[in-house]
Amino acid sequence: MNAVEVAPHRIAGLLAPAVDRTFRAGILAGRDGGGAELSQRYGGVTATGFLVDLRTRLAAPGGTVDGPGFAAITRYQDPVACRRTVDKQVAHGMIYRGTDGALSATERGAAFLTELYQVHAEVTEELWAGHDDRVARLVAMLGRLLSYALVLADEEANPVASSFAALAPPYEPDGTPSGVLLLNRLSTLRYHRADAHAAAWTAAGHTPSSIAALPAGPERLAIELETDRRAAGPYAVLSAEERLTMLADLAALPG
């Protein structure tokens, strides 16, 4: 690959499917490796669903996701259905909803998230066993990416509500295993791209429903290229060699 091919906007597009694949592998391993059983002990998906999605913020002591942040995270879902789901989780005593609409974990919800982090630690250790060096490199590079993305978010006027700002930086208590760091940093980076995508289709005059229905073709390609451009900023913190290393390391991880 030459320098043009690893420019920030190009690597943003190349990395997106690799990030998704690795993240999904970790999440599915967690579900199949004890997460589903854990959820059932706390009342099932009806009680725990959004806690899993919001874990990188709500696991933190005092962590909250405000109304606009939650709307951004769930922008492709029916807002009425989302509210009803939250109502059920409030009724199960897992989530607290403030008068301003901000969400936080109850004591019981926090206990669930503590156990979920433990499940993710166990399954990612097994899933990525033998790849310690790759995982360590990815954790370090993702840490730099997310830190720079937060700086950029403070400097830039965002045309859409930010799911990334709602969930970043991920909660990483002392002693968090490297597999959990990788999983949750990948998760948070995905929301950065999700905001870039939403900004791109908003600028093109779309809504969540219309972009979901947009078929492949020149218009969708243009939106994807604009998404890459808007998502590229944080990658400037990595050298061209590091960008390629990140891509290669993600490709080499099982899952």
HUVENVEN-V41613 format. One record per residue. N is the residue number from 0. PHI is phi in degrees with one decimal (* if undefined). Layout:
# HUVENVEN-V41613
n->N phi->PHI
n->N phi->PHI
This chain:
# HUVENVEN-V41613
n->0 phi->*
n->1 phi->-95.6
n->2 phi->-62.6
n->3 phi->-62.4
n->4 phi->-71.3
n->5 phi->-109.9
n->6 phi->-58.7
n->7 phi->-51.8
n->8 phi->-68.5
n->9 phi->-71.8
n->10 phi->-68.5
n->11 phi->-59.8
n->12 phi->-72.1
n->13 phi->-68.5
n->14 phi->-77.4
n->15 phi->-54.0
n->16 phi->-67.8
n->17 phi->-68.7
n->18 phi->-62.2
n->19 phi->-60.6
n->20 phi->-61.8
n->21 phi->-68.0
n->22 phi->-61.8
n->23 phi->-63.4
n->24 phi->-61.5
n->25 phi->-66.6
n->26 phi->-65.5
n->27 phi->-66.2
n->28 phi->-62.3
n->29 phi->-65.0
n->30 phi->-64.2
n->31 phi->-78.8
n->32 phi->-100.1
n->33 phi->132.5
n->34 phi->-65.5
n->35 phi->-64.7
n->36 phi->-64.5
n->37 phi->-60.1
n->38 phi->-59.5
n->39 phi->-62.0
n->40 phi->-63.9
n->41 phi->-103.5
n->42 phi->115.9
n->43 phi->86.0
n->44 phi->-59.2
n->45 phi->-58.0
n->46 phi->-92.3
n->47 phi->-116.5
n->48 phi->-47.6
n->49 phi->-72.0
n->50 phi->-61.2
n->51 phi->-64.8
n->52 phi->-63.5
n->53 phi->-100.5
n->54 phi->-60.3
n->55 phi->-68.4
n->56 phi->-108.7
n->57 phi->-76.1
n->58 phi->-71.9
n->59 phi->-73.4
n->60 phi->-55.9
n->61 phi->77.4
n->62 phi->-68.6
n->63 phi->-135.8
n->64 phi->-118.2
n->65 phi->-78.7
n->66 phi->-57.8
n->67 phi->-61.2
n->68 phi->-63.7
n->69 phi->-64.1
n->70 phi->-62.9
n->71 phi->-68.8
n->72 phi->-62.3
n->73 phi->-107.7
n->74 phi->-60.6
n->75 phi->-95.2
n->76 phi->-106.4
n->77 phi->-67.7
n->78 phi->-61.5
n->79 phi->-67.8
n->80 phi->-63.8
n->81 phi->-63.5
n->82 phi->-64.1
n->83 phi->-64.8
n->84 phi->-63.9
n->85 phi->-62.8
n->86 phi->-54.0
n->87 phi->-67.7
n->88 phi->-72.5
n->89 phi->-65.0
n->90 phi->-64.3
n->91 phi->-77.6
n->92 phi->75.7
n->93 phi->-101.1
n->94 phi->-126.9
n->95 phi->-108.8
n->96 phi->-114.5
n->97 phi->-75.0
n->98 phi->-63.9
n->99 phi->-89.6
n->100 phi->90.9
n->101 phi->-69.6
n->102 phi->-107.8
n->103 phi->-145.9
n->104 phi->-83.5
n->105 phi->-74.1
n->106 phi->-58.8
n->107 phi->-67.8
n->108 phi->-62.9
n->109 phi->-65.5
n->110 phi->-63.9
n->111 phi->-60.5
n->112 phi->-67.2
n->113 phi->-61.0
n->114 phi->-68.6
n->115 phi->-64.6
n->116 phi->-59.3
n->117 phi->-66.7
n->118 phi->-60.1
n->119 phi->-64.0
n->120 phi->-63.4
n->121 phi->-67.4
n->122 phi->-75.0
n->123 phi->-72.0
n->124 phi->-61.5
n->125 phi->-74.7
n->126 phi->-61.7
n->127 phi->-109.0
n->128 phi->-58.7
n->129 phi->85.6
n->130 phi->-120.3
n->131 phi->-57.3
n->132 phi->-65.4
n->133 phi->-63.4
n->134 phi->-60.5
n->135 phi->-62.9
n->136 phi->-62.6
n->137 phi->-63.8
n->138 phi->-58.9
n->139 phi->-66.2
n->140 phi->-66.8
n->141 phi->-64.7
n->142 phi->-60.7
n->143 phi->-67.0
n->144 phi->-59.9
n->145 phi->-67.9
n->146 phi->-61.8
n->147 phi->-70.3
n->148 phi->-61.6
n->149 phi->-66.5
n->150 phi->-62.4
n->151 phi->-62.9
n->152 phi->-62.4
n->153 phi->-71.1
n->154 phi->-90.5
n->155 phi->-101.5
n->156 phi->-83.6
n->157 phi->-91.4
n->158 phi->-75.2
n->159 phi->-130.5
n->160 phi->-61.0
n->161 phi->-104.2
n->162 phi->-72.3
n->163 phi->-61.9
n->164 phi->-63.6
n->165 phi->-70.4
n->166 phi->-120.6
n->167 phi->-108.1
n->168 phi->-75.3
n->169 phi->-65.5
n->170 phi->-73.0
n->171 phi->-134.5
n->172 phi->-63.0
n->173 phi->-51.6
n->174 phi->87.0
n->175 phi->-60.5
n->176 phi->-61.9
n->177 phi->-61.4
n->178 phi->-63.6
n->179 phi->-70.9
n->180 phi->-57.9
n->181 phi->-64.0
n->182 phi->-57.9
n->183 phi->-76.4
n->184 phi->-71.3
n->185 phi->-62.4
n->186 phi->-57.2
n->187 phi->-68.8
n->188 phi->-63.0
n->189 phi->-61.1
n->190 phi->-69.7
n->191 phi->-61.0
n->192 phi->-67.5
n->193 phi->-59.3
n->194 phi->-66.9
n->195 phi->-62.7
n->196 phi->-65.0
n->197 phi->-63.3
n->198 phi->-64.8
n->199 phi->-67.2
n->200 phi->-74.8
n->201 phi->-64.5
n->202 phi->-63.2
n->203 phi->-87.0
n->204 phi->87.7
n->205 phi->-96.7
n->206 phi->-117.3
n->207 phi->-54.6
n->208 phi->-72.9
n->209 phi->-72.4
n->210 phi->-70.9
n->211 phi->-64.7
n->212 phi->-92.5
n->213 phi->-69.8
n->214 phi->-76.0
n->215 phi->-61.7
n->216 phi->157.9
n->217 phi->-58.5
n->218 phi->-67.4
n->219 phi->-64.5
n->220 phi->-60.0
n->221 phi->-62.0
n->222 phi->-68.1
n->223 phi->-65.7
n->224 phi->-66.6
n->225 phi->-68.9
n->226 phi->-60.2
n->227 phi->-58.0
n->228 phi->-63.3
n->229 phi->-72.3
n->230 phi->-85.8
n->231 phi->-75.4
n->232 phi->-45.8
n->233 phi->-61.2
n->234 phi->-70.4
n->235 phi->-65.1
n->236 phi->-76.2
n->237 phi->-101.2
n->238 phi->-72.5
n->239 phi->-57.8
n->240 phi->-65.6
n->241 phi->-65.7
n->242 phi->-62.5
n->243 phi->-66.9
n->244 phi->-62.7
n->245 phi->-61.5
n->246 phi->-62.7
n->247 phi->-66.7
n->248 phi->-64.7
n->249 phi->-64.2
n->250 phi->-65.1
n->251 phi->-84.0
n->252 phi->-73.8
n->253 phi->-65.9
n->254 phi->127.9
